Amino acid sequence: MHRRTLLVNGGLGALLTAGGTTAYLMLRADQPATAGTQRTVAVQQGTVTATVTADGSVSAVATMAASFATAGVITEIKVKVGDVVAAGAILATVDATDANADLTTAKKNRTAAKDALARAKAAVPYNEDAEKNAQNQVDQAETTVKSAQRKVDGTVLKAPMAGTVITINSAVGAQSGNGAFAQIANLDQLQIEASVPEADAARLKPSQAVSIAWNALAGVTATGKVTAISPTATSGNTVSYPIFITVDKNPEGVRLGQSVRITVTVGRAENVLFLPTAAVRSAGNRHTVTVVKDGAQEQRTVEIGLKGDTATVIASGVALGEQVVLATATATTGTGNLQIPGGVQLPGGGQRPGGGATR
């Protein structure tokens, strides 16, 4: 019995010790962690650049659809995708049998109308109304001939512009008239189509310089200029605006539809004082920085200029080389679980009146 009593008392003592340790750890869990170290950065002088970036795709500045004016069965296709054609070059033809027959009939009717007009003019006695009616018949016949001639001409499809055939949407034996037969594009002049958020669209203007990088072509870049910003936003979850950029010189291997990354320079300031944007605090039109001098901190009001991608121009308020607080790590509060010896896990982060851990 004496031995059993010692064992029980020892167990109770261990539990009390563990409970005290747990309470202590839980109280410590709600205490702020050690404050982070202060970081400073020197006021520098140089160039600050502001840019707008977006993803886009390659397209042709000039593209036209070629469609048959006369419906019919396609009898011949003279080009293939990739062919370079001149304006007016024959692309394809449709069966012209019916169109030629209509033209022949229209011409015969015109001849008959002209003969009737000649008889009306020579009639004795002369009848002015008869001549006018005959003249009307001639005019109508002439209109019919011209319409029939257009149908015959429409059986031959010609290139509406010089360029490269980029699509053919039909085949020999198919019926024409189901949309555009082909698309022709001028691949000598390419453009980039992209879309930017409304905040970035407000910073863009025509003629701004653009850097273009191809995603699928390693190391391939080009330059260009902003040519247009759409005045109408696209529909969707966010408000964005299409923009168009002409490419100054086409790199080798570039094709329509390739994806690119564009960077538009919207602002540039040279030989200016600047700080990382993270070092400048703004409240409305008031901007301040914290300068460290002789170990003491001093808050100053500054005037800023261009806000670049990572830095902000400081127009006044600090001098070159002065040390400015960049960031200060904030204290943290423990909210995780506590592990005590023996493998017993207790929840942490609870609050008791006064801000301590719950016992």
Secondary structure, 3 states (H helix, E strand, C coil): CHHHHHHHHHHHHHHHHHHHHHHHHHHHHCCECCCCCEEEEECEEEEEEEEEEEEEEEEECCEEEECCCCCCEEEEECCCCCCEECCCCEEEEECCHHHHHHHHHHHHHHHHHHHHHHHHHHCCCCCHHHHHHHHHHHHHHHHHHHHHHHHHHCCEEECCCCEEEEEECCCCCCECCCCCCEEEECCCCEEEEEEEEHHHHCCCCCCCEEEEEECCCCCCEEEEEEEEECCCCECCCCCEEEEEEEECCCCCCCCCCCEEEEEEEEEEEEEEEEEEHHHCEEECCEEEEEEEECCEEEEEEEEEEEECCCEEEEEECCCCCCEEEEEECCCCECCCCEECCCCCEECCCCCCCCCCCCC
